[in-house]
Structure formats: C-alpha cells, structure tokens
C-alpha cells in the first residue's frame, strides 16, 4: 500500500484524499550563494488538473470568520477566524517579499486526518496574508494547523524573506489527535538546498533555536506509533515519517541530485542514491555551490531532464527519433513480469505554473512567473508590490476545461505540444526564444528598479511596479502568440522551411511557394532500433 501511495503521489492522480498538486519541485538559494545577494526559491506546481494562473489577494474589510476551501479539489472545508491585519499577496509571494512554496511527500497514511480544518495549500496562501517574515510564517503555519486540524498528508515547505531561507517539514498526528508534528531548519547562508516530494530533514539540533525549530512532541508521536526508539538526538524526521523506497529516490530525490550536481562539485558520488540503487548513500540537506548561482542559472535548473547523466531522457529509445525528453504517464510499466520506471525529471509536461522568487534586501521582491512546462515556457518578472494581475495570467481567464485565446497558460501549452512532437528541432528553437526573453528581462531589472526607486512617493512606486509587471507579461504573451503561428508555418508536416534576413525563402516566382525545405529525419539510434525491429520488412532490395 505504501508503494502504491507513493506512485499515486508521483503521478498526481486523484485517489480519495490523495491530492493532485503533489509532484512539485523546490530549489532554494541563500543570498550568500546568489550572484545578486537575493534569497531565491523555485516552485513548479505540477499537476495534471491544475490550471496555471497568478492568484491575488487584496486586503479589504475583514469579516470575523473566513471560509477555507481545499486548494487542490475546491472542496469546502470550513471556517477559521480572520486575522486583524492582512497583507496583499501575488501567487506564492506577498508585498513584504515573503515567499512560500511546497512539495508533498505524503508520508505515513496513518497520520492523515480527513476531519482537519485546513489543508496545505490554504496554509500557504493564508499565511502569506498574515506574515511578514519566514519565522513569522512558521509560527502561523503551526498555529493554524494545531488550532483547526490539518487534513493533508506530509508536506515540505520552502520559506524565504530578504534575510533568511528555511525548509520546514510537517505531517499530521492522525485522525484522533489534532495538529501537526514538524521541524524547520534555517539554511546556512552561502548554501543551497532543495526538496522534491520526499522528506529530507533527518536528524537535527535540539538546542539551536536560531537555526532549528520543531514541535515539542515531534519524536514522541513517532515513538507512540512504534516508528522510533531511542534518544531525541538520534531522531530522524524523514526516516520516521516518510521512509524512502525506490520510487522516492528515483522519482523525487533524483531531482534534488540533478540540481546539486549542476551547481556543486562532487555530487556524482551520490548517483547510485539518486537512481534508487543505494539508499544508504543519502545526500546532505544542503550543499555549498562551487560558484554563486545567478537567477538565470536557477531558472534553467528547473528545465532539467537529467541531461548528461545515465538517466538522460533524450538518449534512450523512449525519446523516439527526435530526442523527446518526456514520458507520458503512468510512470511505471511491466514487461514479461519485470517492472520498469519512466524518469520523472524536474521539467515535466503537467506543470500548471512555475516560478522563481527573489527576496532582495533593500529592493522590491520579484516573482518570476510562468505557466506550463518550464522547459518550453518563459518567466516574466512580476514585482511583489504590484496591485494588478495581467489579463493573460488572471484567474478566471480560461480553465482546464475551457480554452481561452487570451490566456498565457493555453498559449504556452500550444507551443509546448508542438515542441514535444519534434523536440530536437522545434523544442530547441522554442528554447532560444525563452532564453532571449529572460536574458532581456534580467538585463532590464536594474533600469526597472531605478524607475521604481525614483518615484516621488510609495504609492507612485507601487503604480510604476504594477505598470512594468503588467506591460512585460502582456508583451511576452503577444510574443508567444506570434511564436505559435510562426512555428506552425516553419515546421509543418515534418519539414523545416529555410529563412534568410528577409524571412522565409520562396522559390523566386512570387507565389509564396517555399524555395528551401529541409527534412532532418530521425536520430541514428532510432534508425538502428527500427531496422532491428522491422528490418526484414523495410529492407531495400537491389537486383
């Protein structure tokens, strides 16, 4: 049963109270490890049922109580008491440059409490309305879950502000005991951390409140269920509440490893762990990068398909003849009684939205926001003080069951679906557009900051930040609409139309007939596989 639940969590399908947005990835970079001195966090909200939109909360007149609706399912849970003061939020950020993201690790099913009054998604978005700092957020998460009961499974949260970066892991106490057990660790400045649907905090210091916080009964609950015996200092949160199996390593920890090996030396020694072959070779919770991590590098780490490793998804026969680094679900399959797995990389087709958050000391935070698969979609900078959501990212502009011509989610999906068909040509071309946009925006940030900073008063500064955010988001939407049309013309029917400085090349007769067409064919590995499979039928005979 445990293995089945883990597979469900990885695939992200509904099964009773198992949630849909639970196959996500977070990378965390402390300000001492970043090139621009910002704390940074990433999030890919990966779900086959989640629509990509930018959520917004604007404080107004507050009632005494507020409704709580389960984020994943839309199920009404109940009411909780409203806070006296709330803050404006955009997506997974708020106006104070607090960012909170998550990944679900599931953990012990015995600890779920379907009667709980708050779910993990509501914990994030309600806490963003109430907290200014990561430490405040941890306190509020604990208070909400313990007061109203927690109805989700195990979660890992990333929390960053302009000063600190934390990883927090929590799980319920079971249907007969309201609240959560949890531990939170501050990531040392100059280091990076990550989590991807598997609990990663093992043992921790019990006497360092500046850097480690925890529930008083965090070990006692495990003792009660018989999952731990011994002294507190030997207690491992991950081993007690989310013991790992093959799928936890191969489908979850491998994504952490891919990030670590990109930014730090010596990580190949954990390859057997990432592949699920050696569970005793556990990776550390955080590592020190070889060089400081830039925002662009962090964005690109979210686009990883294990390129350059044994798990490289572009290289085996499953990639087809055009190097497609995607495997449609389900993740596990069986041949002649032997079970096999498809890889679950960081970049994946079912992403609803994704982001890179920057909490910048002395400057307005930036929420770099995108929709759909990170490998084929661009991020656009949204200042966290913005008071307006761009139309292309607005909630209600389309849904998973309703197409919208003005939605960023749908246009990025259109482009991605085409790219998947011929990834080594179309996908490569799309990535050029992604890089061009993001590099242009990163270069523009100092000028945009200066424009905001030169505003005559705070109210004017907010107006400028809003205008810049909206203009940029609508600009990239328009670029992607044009890209969709251009890609169709250039790559229709397996062809590649030639271009010069004036556009597509015609045959010189002035009739818009292509004058140069290439047909790249298939990879060498694919051709050999086809020949081996059906060569007797396809073999050319000479006489």
Buried (B, 14 or more C-beta within 10 A) or exposed (E): EBEEBBBBBBBBBEEEBBBBBBBBBBBBBBBBBBBBBBBBBBBBBBBBBBBBBBBBBEEEEEEEEBEBBBBBBEEEBBBBEBBEEBBBBBBBBBBBBBBBBBBBBBBBBEBBBEEBBBBBBBBBBBBBBBBBBBBBBBBBBBEBBBEBBBBBBBBBBBBBBBBBBBBBBBBBBBBEBBBBBBBBBBBBEBBBBBBBBBBBBBBBEBEEEEBBBBBEBBBBBBBEBEBBEEEEEEBBBBBBBBBBBBBBBBBBBBBBBBBBBBBBEEBEEBBBBBBBEEBEEBBBBBBBBEEBBBBBBBBBBBBBBBBEBEBBBBBBEEBBBBBBBBBEBEBBEEEEEEEEBBBBBBBBBBBBBBBBBBBBEEBBBBBBBBBBBBBBBBBBBBBBBBBBBBBBBBEEBBBEEEEBEBBBBBBBBBBBEBBBBBBBBBBEBBBEBBBEBBEEBBEBBEEBBEBBEEBEEEEEBBBBBBBBBBEBBBBBBEBBBEBBEBBEEBBEEEEBBBEEEEEBBBEEEEEEEEEEEEEEEBBEBBEEBBEEEEEEEEEEEEE
